Amino acid sequence: MESVQSWISEHKLISIGTVWAAAIGASMTHSRARTPLKPSLRLIHARMHAQAVTLAVLSGAAAYHYYEKRAEENTMAEIAK
């Protein structure tokens, strides 16, 4: 699990791009099976869903980064004592 976290930490943009592409694909597949929309409307809806998922992932990454830095600072402060 730690190796996956370190890879994602080193390749943030690739990870976010992959999540975005997967969200577009999943949304297109879901809308194709559920609703009879024109392909252009399916693509617009898929982009909106993917953007929402990407914002959620970016928010989670920012929170993770904040808490990771805070834990690192606390560890350094304890070592300095």
C-alpha positions as CSV (number, residue, x, y, z in Angstrom):
1,M,0.0,0.0,0.0
2,E,2.8,2.4,0.8
3,S,4.4,1.8,-2.6
4,V,1.2,2.8,-4.3
5,Q,1.0,6.0,-2.1
6,S,4.6,6.9,-2.9
7,W,4.0,6.4,-6.7
8,I,0.9,8.5,-6.6
9,S,2.8,11.2,-4.6
10,E,5.5,11.3,-7.2
11,H,3.1,11.2,-10.2
12,K,0.2,13.5,-9.2
13,L,-0.8,14.8,-12.6
14,I,-0.8,11.3,-14.2
15,S,-2.9,10.0,-11.3
16,I,-5.4,12.9,-11.6
17,G,-5.6,12.5,-15.4
18,T,-6.2,8.8,-15.1
19,V,-9.0,9.4,-12.6
20,W,-10.5,12.0,-14.9
21,A,-10.3,9.7,-18.0
22,A,-11.8,6.8,-16.0
23,A,-14.7,9.1,-14.8
24,I,-15.4,10.2,-18.4
25,G,-15.5,6.5,-19.5
26,A,-17.7,5.4,-16.7
27,S,-20.1,8.3,-17.1
28,M,-20.3,7.7,-20.9
29,T,-20.9,4.0,-20.4
30,H,-23.6,4.6,-17.7
31,S,-25.4,7.2,-19.7
32,R,-25.4,5.0,-22.8
33,A,-27.0,2.2,-20.9
34,R,-29.5,4.4,-19.1
35,T,-30.8,7.3,-21.2
36,P,-31.4,7.7,-24.9
37,L,-29.4,11.0,-25.4
38,K,-27.5,12.3,-28.4
39,P,-23.7,11.6,-28.2
40,S,-22.9,15.3,-27.9
41,L,-25.1,15.5,-24.8
42,R,-23.6,12.4,-23.3
43,L,-20.2,13.9,-23.8
44,I,-21.2,17.1,-22.1
45,H,-22.7,15.2,-19.1
46,A,-19.6,13.0,-18.9
47,R,-17.3,16.0,-18.8
48,M,-19.3,17.6,-16.0
49,H,-19.3,14.3,-14.0
50,A,-15.5,13.9,-14.6
51,Q,-14.9,17.5,-13.5
52,A,-16.8,16.9,-10.2
53,V,-14.9,13.7,-9.6
54,T,-11.6,15.6,-10.3
55,L,-12.5,18.4,-7.9
56,A,-13.2,15.8,-5.2
57,V,-9.9,14.0,-5.9
58,L,-8.0,17.4,-5.8
59,S,-9.7,18.3,-2.5
60,G,-8.7,15.0,-1.0
61,A,-5.2,15.3,-2.3
62,A,-4.9,18.8,-0.7
63,A,-6.2,17.5,2.6
64,Y,-3.8,14.6,2.5
65,H,-0.9,16.9,1.7
66,Y,-1.9,19.2,4.6
67,Y,-2.1,16.5,7.1
68,E,1.1,14.8,5.9
69,K,3.0,18.1,6.2
70,R,1.6,18.7,9.7
71,A,2.6,15.2,10.8
72,E,6.1,15.7,9.5
73,E,6.4,19.1,11.3
74,N,5.2,17.4,14.6
75,T,7.7,14.7,14.2
76,M,10.5,17.2,13.6
77,A,9.4,19.2,16.6
78,E,9.5,16.1,18.8
79,I,12.9,15.2,17.5
80,A,14.2,18.7,18.3
81,K,13.1,18.5,21.9
